[in-house]
Amino acid sequence: MIVRRLKFGAVLVGVVLSLTGFSRGHGSSHGSSHSHSYGHGSSHSSSGGGCSSHKTHNNDYSSSNRNSDDSTPTHAAKPTTTPSATGTVVTCVRPGTTSATVRVSATSGSGKRTYRVNMSFLGANGSVVDTGMADVDLSGSRGATATVKVPMNVASEVASVDHCRVDSVSFQYQY
């Protein structure tokens, strides 16, 4: 029985080590690497595998950032900001109505996008009785609003709910 457990443990350790990038090299590091160029001479690179990793940040055009001595640096596109929105409880749940109504308002972004509303249904003492989640589509730019019904996960707990709280409104995708 002990031998069986030891064999299982050895196999498990081998699987974990292989999945995390460790290998049986001769002092060399095997694994994946990637780098990003942020323009204006700033770079970031990392490599992994074994127990080593390396990160650099510099303001110099190094040989890894150019194709030849007379080339010009490539500039990456500026990162875009993630659209954001806020949520406000319009109506909370009550016996007979097990979904809260939440108004979602865009604070940035434009076009048609989807947000996920997560909320808590709280008891009189402030403890969480239940939670709920719903997705809502918003069209337009900053200031655009939409309402969404957020159902309780356990509707039978509705009598224990005193008030509702929006915990987060997170961007899901844009189309």
Backbone as CSV, one residue per row, in Angstrom:
resi,resn,N_x,N_y,N_z,CA_x,CA_y,CA_z,C_x,C_y,C_z
1,MET,0.827,-1.192,0.000,0.000,0.000,0.000,0.867,1.249,0.000
2,ILE,1.931,1.269,0.806,2.821,2.423,0.864,3.558,2.581,-0.465
3,VAL,3.977,1.472,-1.066,4.680,1.527,-2.348,3.760,2.120,-3.417
4,ARG,2.498,1.737,-3.399,1.528,2.256,-4.365,1.374,3.772,-4.203
5,ARG,1.294,4.243,-2.964,1.174,5.684,-2.719,2.424,6.430,-3.177
6,LEU,3.600,5.848,-2.927,4.841,6.485,-3.361,4.911,6.578,-4.881
7,LYS,4.505,5.503,-5.575,4.498,5.531,-7.038,3.535,6.600,-7.539
8,PHE,2.349,6.658,-6.957,1.358,7.665,-7.356,1.898,9.072,-7.120
9,GLY,2.544,9.270,-5.967,3.121,10.581,-5.658,4.209,10.965,-6.647
10,ALA,5.053,10.008,-7.026,6.127,10.287,-7.985,5.550,10.660,-9.346
11,VAL,4.526,9.944,-9.780,3.880,10.256,-11.060,3.241,11.634,-10.994
12,LEU,2.572,11.930,-9.895,1.915,13.224,-9.734,2.931,14.364,-9.775
13,VAL,4.051,14.217,-9.089,5.102,15.236,-9.095,5.636,15.421,-10.515
14,GLY,5.836,14.321,-11.236,6.327,14.409,-12.612,5.366,15.163,-13.513
15,VAL,4.079,14.901,-13.364,3.073,15.592,-14.170,3.067,17.077,-13.848
16,VAL,3.072,17.417,-12.561,3.060,18.826,-12.162,4.297,19.537,-12.693
17,LEU,5.457,18.930,-12.556,6.688,19.559,-13.037,6.672,19.730,-14.547
18,SER,6.169,18.753,-15.274,6.141,18.900,-16.730,5.148,19.961,-17.165
19,LEU,4.040,20.109,-16.453,3.050,21.122,-16.802,3.509,22.526,-16.444
20,THR,4.401,22.660,-15.481,4.879,23.985,-15.090,6.150,24.381,-15.829
21,GLY,6.628,23.551,-16.746,7.762,23.953,-17.571,9.099,23.396,-17.145
22,PHE,9.167,22.596,-16.104,10.435,22.015,-15.695,10.769,20.876,-16.649
23,SER,12.026,20.727,-16.949,12.441,19.636,-17.823,13.790,19.112,-17.355
24,ARG,14.231,17.997,-17.964,15.487,17.374,-17.589,16.617,17.855,-18.490
25,GLY,16.873,19.118,-18.559,17.951,19.642,-19.398,19.276,19.551,-18.674
26,HIS,20.329,19.921,-19.368,21.661,19.929,-18.765,22.000,21.354,-18.380
27,GLY,21.275,21.886,-17.445,21.541,23.229,-16.982,20.937,24.302,-17.874
28,SER,20.271,23.910,-18.920,19.686,24.928,-19.792,18.214,25.085,-19.471
29,SER,17.677,26.175,-19.900,16.278,26.475,-19.637,15.467,26.203,-20.890
30,HIS,14.424,25.407,-20.773,13.523,25.133,-21.884,12.170,25.706,-21.530
31,GLY,11.466,26.179,-22.497,10.135,26.713,-22.221,9.751,27.715,-23.270
32,SER,8.848,28.587,-22.909,8.360,29.561,-23.870,8.901,30.930,-23.525
33,SER,8.909,31.785,-24.523,9.327,33.154,-24.274,8.485,34.076,-25.122
34,HIS,8.392,35.332,-24.691,7.666,36.323,-25.472,8.230,37.686,-25.163
35,SER,8.013,38.612,-26.079,8.452,39.977,-25.827,7.456,40.935,-26.433
36,HIS,7.427,42.136,-25.892,6.533,43.181,-26.368,7.351,44.433,-26.584
37,SER,7.072,45.139,-27.659,7.703,46.429,-27.890,6.654,47.493,-27.681
38,TYR,6.939,48.450,-26.816,5.975,49.490,-26.502,6.285,50.787,-27.239
39,GLY,7.282,50.792,-28.090,7.652,51.997,-28.820,8.555,52.876,-27.981
40,HIS,9.178,53.829,-28.598,10.078,54.782,-27.952,11.187,54.085,-27.178
41,GLY,11.600,52.915,-27.622,12.748,52.263,-27.020,12.449,51.436,-25.800
42,SER,11.234,51.402,-25.345,10.904,50.618,-24.161,10.595,49.199,-24.596
43,SER,11.067,48.222,-23.862,10.764,46.843,-24.224,10.546,46.019,-22.976
44,HIS,9.905,44.882,-23.183,9.656,43.945,-22.090,9.814,42.560,-22.670
45,SER,10.598,41.737,-22.034,10.702,40.366,-22.504,10.787,39.453,-21.307
46,SER,10.340,38.234,-21.500,10.439,37.260,-20.424,10.592,35.890,-21.031
47,SER,11.211,35.006,-20.292,11.314,33.627,-20.732,11.107,32.753,-19.518
48,GLY,10.601,31.568,-19.740,10.313,30.709,-18.606,10.717,29.288,-18.898
49,GLY,10.615,28.456,-17.914,11.007,27.068,-18.016,12.067,26.819,-16.973
50,GLY,12.176,25.621,-16.507,13.129,25.361,-15.440,12.793,26.251,-14.276
51,CYS,13.786,26.808,-13.665,13.554,27.709,-12.549,13.948,29.131,-12.894
52,SER,14.192,29.415,-14.179,14.697,30.737,-14.500,13.648,31.572,-15.202
53,SER,13.697,32.861,-14.960,12.923,33.812,-15.741,13.727,35.091,-15.783
54,HIS,13.510,35.885,-16.820,14.304,37.092,-16.998,13.406,38.176,-17.544
55,LYS,13.448,39.343,-16.956,12.666,40.471,-17.433,13.588,41.666,-17.545
56,THR,13.421,42.427,-18.614,14.208,43.644,-18.755,13.305,44.787,-19.152
57,HIS,13.630,45.957,-18.695,12.994,47.199,-19.110,14.136,48.148,-19.395
58,ASN,14.188,48.689,-20.600,15.254,49.626,-20.888,14.759,50.688,-21.848
59,ASN,15.541,51.714,-21.988,15.223,52.792,-22.916,16.255,52.846,-24.031
60,ASP,16.837,51.744,-24.379,17.854,51.640,-25.395,17.340,50.729,-26.493
61,TYR,17.666,50.990,-27.728,17.321,50.069,-28.803,18.388,48.986,-28.833
62,SER,18.097,47.845,-28.282,19.070,46.764,-28.249,18.929,45.936,-29.514
63,SER,19.869,45.027,-29.739,19.847,44.219,-30.953,18.610,43.340,-31.023
64,SER,18.003,43.014,-29.902,16.798,42.192,-29.934,15.594,42.975,-30.416
65,ASN,15.710,44.317,-30.454,14.588,45.140,-30.880,14.695,45.589,-32.333
66,ARG,15.725,45.185,-33.057,15.835,45.617,-34.441,16.221,44.450,-35.331
67,ASN,15.852,44.579,-36.593,16.144,43.527,-37.555,17.554,43.655,-38.115
68,SER,18.055,44.866,-38.255,19.423,45.092,-38.706,19.900,46.414,-38.136
69,ASP,21.168,46.705,-38.312,21.743,47.903,-37.712,21.110,49.189,-38.227
70,ASP,20.613,49.194,-39.477,20.087,50.428,-40.034,18.559,50.472,-40.044
71,SER,17.895,49.588,-39.322,16.432,49.583,-39.322,15.901,50.573,-38.295
72,THR,14.664,50.946,-38.470,14.023,51.832,-37.505,13.164,50.999,-36.575
73,PRO,12.980,51.439,-35.350,12.193,50.652,-34.398,10.727,50.607,-34.823
74,THR,10.078,49.500,-34.500,8.648,49.390,-34.768,7.895,49.862,-33.541
75,HIS,6.814,50.541,-33.763,6.015,51.060,-32.670,4.719,50.272,-32.584
76,ALA,4.424,49.778,-31.417,3.181,49.041,-31.203,2.025,50.028,-31.122
77,ALA,0.837,49.546,-31.438,-0.350,50.391,-31.327,-0.578,50.745,-29.864
78,LYS,-1.094,51.935,-29.630,-1.386,52.341,-28.263,-2.474,51.435,-27.695
79,PRO,-2.315,50.990,-26.462,-3.353,50.147,-25.873,-4.648,50.938,-25.726
80,THR,-5.747,50.266,-25.990,-7.041,50.925,-25.845,-7.552,50.719,-24.426
81,THR,-8.363,51.645,-23.960,-8.919,51.507,-22.619,-10.138,50.602,-22.674
82,THR,-10.328,49.854,-21.639,-11.478,48.972,-21.546,-12.705,49.799,-21.213
83,PRO,-13.789,49.610,-21.969,-15.020,50.341,-21.647,-15.463,50.026,-20.218
84,SER,-16.071,50.999,-19.559,-16.513,50.777,-18.185,-17.917,51.328,-17.980
85,ALA,-18.550,50.858,-16.928,-19.914,51.278,-16.595,-20.126,51.132,-15.097
86,THR,-21.162,51.794,-14.594,-21.545,51.683,-13.188,-22.962,51.138,-13.108
87,GLY,-23.303,50.602,-11.951,-24.642,50.063,-11.740,-25.291,50.656,-10.511
88,THR,-26.585,50.948,-10.610,-27.358,51.508,-9.507,-28.619,50.673,-9.324
89,VAL,-28.908,50.290,-8.078,-30.124,49.524,-7.801,-31.329,50.447,-7.957
90,VAL,-32.265,50.059,-8.811,-33.512,50.803,-8.998,-34.573,50.225,-8.068
91,THR,-34.741,48.905,-8.105,-35.651,48.223,-7.178,-34.978,46.955,-6.676
92,CYS,-35.182,46.671,-5.402,-34.636,45.459,-4.799,-35.702,44.361,-4.873
93,VAL,-35.345,43.179,-4.426,-36.301,42.070,-4.405,-37.238,42.203,-3.208
94,ARG,-38.356,41.523,-3.298,-39.331,41.451,-2.202,-40.159,40.196,-2.447
95,PRO,-40.895,39.720,-1.461,-41.708,38.521,-1.687,-42.594,38.700,-2.924
96,GLY,-42.509,37.747,-3.811,-43.253,37.802,-5.064,-42.440,38.365,-6.221
97,THR,-41.342,39.048,-5.934,-40.461,39.601,-6.972,-39.028,39.227,-6.612
98,THR,-38.510,38.206,-7.283,-37.192,37.670,-6.918,-36.072,38.142,-7.851
99,SER,-36.320,39.234,-8.575,-35.281,39.856,-9.397,-35.197,41.331,-9.044
100,ALA,-33.984,41.833,-8.910,-33.768,43.261,-8.676,-33.592,43.945,-10.029
101,THR,-33.934,45.220,-10.096,-33.714,46.006,-11.312,-32.511,46.910,-11.085
102,VAL,-31.569,46.872,-12.026,-30.339,47.661,-11.937,-30.214,48.527,-13.192
103,ARG,-29.899,49.823,-12.997,-29.616,50.719,-14.115,-28.112,50.733,-14.324
104,VAL,-27.689,50.411,-15.537,-26.270,50.397,-15.895,-25.997,51.612,-16.773
105,SER,-24.988,52.405,-16.389,-24.629,53.624,-17.122,-23.182,53.545,-17.581
106,ALA,-22.964,53.801,-18.873,-21.608,53.777,-19.433,-20.822,54.980,-18.939
107,THR,-19.604,54.742,-18.466,-18.722,55.840,-18.071,-17.625,56.056,-19.103
108,SER,-17.424,55.085,-19.995,-16.483,55.228,-21.107,-16.827,54.194,-22.164
109,GLY,-16.249,54.350,-23.343,-16.473,53.421,-24.433,-17.569,53.902,-25.362
110,SER,-17.671,53.242,-26.508,-18.713,53.557,-27.470,-19.034,52.309,-28.271
111,GLY,-20.136,52.349,-28.997,-20.559,51.187,-29.762,-21.413,50.268,-28.911
112,LYS,-21.667,49.070,-29.436,-22.485,48.097,-28.711,-21.563,47.165,-27.928
113,ARG,-21.814,47.042,-26.626,-20.979,46.213,-25.771,-21.823,45.565,-24.682
114,THR,-21.286,44.508,-24.106,-21.992,43.751,-23.074,-21.246,43.861,-21.751
115,TYR,-22.005,44.082,-20.682,-21.463,44.142,-19.325,-22.128,43.058,-18.483
116,ARG,-21.418,42.584,-17.471,-21.966,41.618,-16.515,-22.147,42.320,-15.178
117,VAL,-23.371,42.235,-14.639,-23.708,42.831,-13.345,-23.708,41.720,-12.302
118,ASN,-22.905,41.877,-11.253,-22.895,40.959,-10.111,-23.422,41.723,-8.910
119,MET,-24.336,41.117,-8.186,-24.881,41.810,-7.017,-25.121,40.860,-5.869
120,SER,-25.269,41.460,-4.679,-25.551,40.714,-3.456,-26.900,41.138,-2.916
121,PHE,-27.610,40.168,-2.377,-28.882,40.404,-1.701,-28.591,40.234,-0.212
122,LEU,-28.775,41.302,0.562,-28.309,41.355,1.944,-29.448,41.296,2.947
123,GLY,-29.155,40.689,4.097,-30.103,40.648,5.201,-30.055,41.945,5.991
124,ALA,-30.920,42.070,6.990,-31.003,43.285,7.806,-29.688,43.584,8.524
125,ASN,-28.923,42.543,8.863,-27.647,42.747,9.558,-26.483,42.988,8.592
126,GLY,-26.756,43.051,7.297,-25.721,43.308,6.300,-25.041,42.078,5.749
127,SER,-25.414,40.904,6.242,-24.788,39.685,5.739,-25.408,39.296,4.391
128,VAL,-24.613,38.630,3.570,-25.075,38.212,2.248,-26.022,37.025,2.393
129,VAL,-27.247,37.211,1.914,-28.249,36.144,1.916,-28.131,35.343,0.625
130,ASP,-27.905,36.039,-0.488,-27.830,35.403,-1.801,-27.087,36.338,-2.752
131,THR,-26.767,35.830,-3.925,-26.127,36.630,-4.968,-26.872,36.415,-6.276
132,GLY,-26.576,37.263,-7.237,-27.173,37.126,-8.560,-26.280,37.752,-9.606
133,MET,-26.544,37.395,-10.868,-25.731,37.890,-11.961,-26.590,37.975,-13.212
134,ALA,-26.342,38.994,-14.039,-27.031,39.127,-15.318,-26.167,39.935,-16.271
135,ASP,-26.324,39.683,-17.577,-25.626,40.439,-18.606,-26.571,41.464,-19.206
136,VAL,-26.007,42.600,-19.614,-26.802,43.668,-20.217,-26.016,44.260,-21.383
137,ASP,-26.721,44.575,-22.477,-26.115,45.227,-23.634,-26.323,46.728,-23.538
138,LEU,-25.269,47.477,-23.845,-25.333,48.940,-23.894,-24.923,49.382,-25.289
139,SER,-25.650,50.319,-25.857,-25.290,50.903,-27.149,-25.100,52.393,-26.966
140,GLY,-24.140,52.953,-27.675,-23.887,54.382,-27.581,-22.568,54.654,-26.908
141,SER,-22.421,55.879,-26.461,-21.166,56.284,-25.833,-21.394,56.614,-24.367
142,ARG,-20.459,57.356,-23.797,-20.529,57.718,-22.381,-21.904,58.304,-22.060
143,GLY,-22.489,57.852,-20.975,-23.804,58.329,-20.564,-24.946,57.430,-21.009
144,ALA,-24.681,56.495,-21.922,-25.727,55.567,-22.359,-26.168,54.718,-21.175
145,THR,-27.467,54.437,-21.065,-27.982,53.641,-19.950,-28.876,52.520,-20.456
146,ALA,-28.993,51.500,-19.638,-29.907,50.385,-19.878,-30.257,49.798,-18.525
147,THR,-31.403,49.155,-18.431,-31.769,48.475,-17.187,-31.757,46.977,-17.420
148,VAL,-31.502,46.254,-16.337,-31.447,44.804,-16.405,-32.058,44.229,-15.130
149,LYS,-32.754,43.114,-15.259,-33.292,42.375,-14.113,-32.242,41.357,-13.686
150,VAL,-31.861,41.404,-12.418,-30.867,40.473,-11.878,-31.585,39.520,-10.927
151,PRO,-31.742,38.256,-11.326,-32.464,37.303,-10.488,-31.606,36.771,-9.337
152,MET,-32.272,36.407,-8.260,-31.593,35.740,-7.149,-31.215,34.332,-7.600
153,ASN,-30.114,33.812,-7.084,-29.750,32.424,-7.359,-30.667,31.467,-6.611
154,VAL,-31.048,31.838,-5.377,-31.920,31.001,-4.544,-33.147,31.842,-4.190
155,ALA,-34.149,31.783,-5.044,-35.339,32.629,-4.891,-36.086,32.373,-3.586
156,SER,-35.956,31.190,-3.023,-36.666,30.874,-1.779,-36.153,31.696,-0.592
157,GLU,-35.027,32.377,-0.732,-34.459,33.204,0.333,-34.967,34.644,0.299
158,VAL,-35.900,34.964,-0.595,-36.333,36.345,-0.796,-36.856,36.998,0.483
159,ALA,-37.532,36.255,1.347,-38.089,36.827,2.579,-36.994,37.302,3.539
160,SER,-35.777,36.780,3.399,-34.664,37.163,4.277,-33.909,38.391,3.779
161,VAL,-34.233,38.890,2.591,-33.498,40.015,2.001,-34.067,41.338,2.492
162,ASP,-33.163,42.201,2.972,-33.538,43.535,3.433,-33.183,44.606,2.402
163,HIS,-32.014,44.459,1.759,-31.600,45.420,0.741,-30.642,44.760,-0.249
164,CYS,-30.373,45.466,-1.354,-29.548,44.937,-2.441,-28.336,45.830,-2.665
165,ARG,-27.259,45.226,-3.193,-26.030,45.971,-3.465,-25.424,45.481,-4.781
166,VAL,-25.079,46.410,-5.674,-24.344,46.058,-6.891,-22.877,45.905,-6.495
167,ASP,-22.326,44.721,-6.726,-20.926,44.460,-6.374,-19.970,44.846,-7.496
168,SER,-20.356,44.578,-8.736,-19.487,44.934,-9.858,-20.284,44.996,-11.152
169,VAL,-19.783,45.816,-12.055,-20.272,45.867,-13.432,-19.019,45.723,-14.282
170,SER,-18.846,44.570,-14.918,-17.604,44.300,-15.643,-17.856,44.148,-17.140
171,PHE,-16.960,44.735,-17.917,-17.020,44.660,-19.375,-16.790,43.220,-19.809
172,GLN,-17.627,42.714,-20.722,-17.479,41.357,-21.237,-16.920,41.354,-22.658
173,TYR,-17.590,42.026,-23.582,-17.115,42.093,-24.964,-17.825,43.200,-25.720
174,GLN,-17.258,43.543,-26.864,-17.821,44.597,-27.707,-18.045,44.021,-29.090
175,TYR,-19.135,44.429,-29.724,-19.422,43.971,-31.089,-20.101,45.040,-31.887
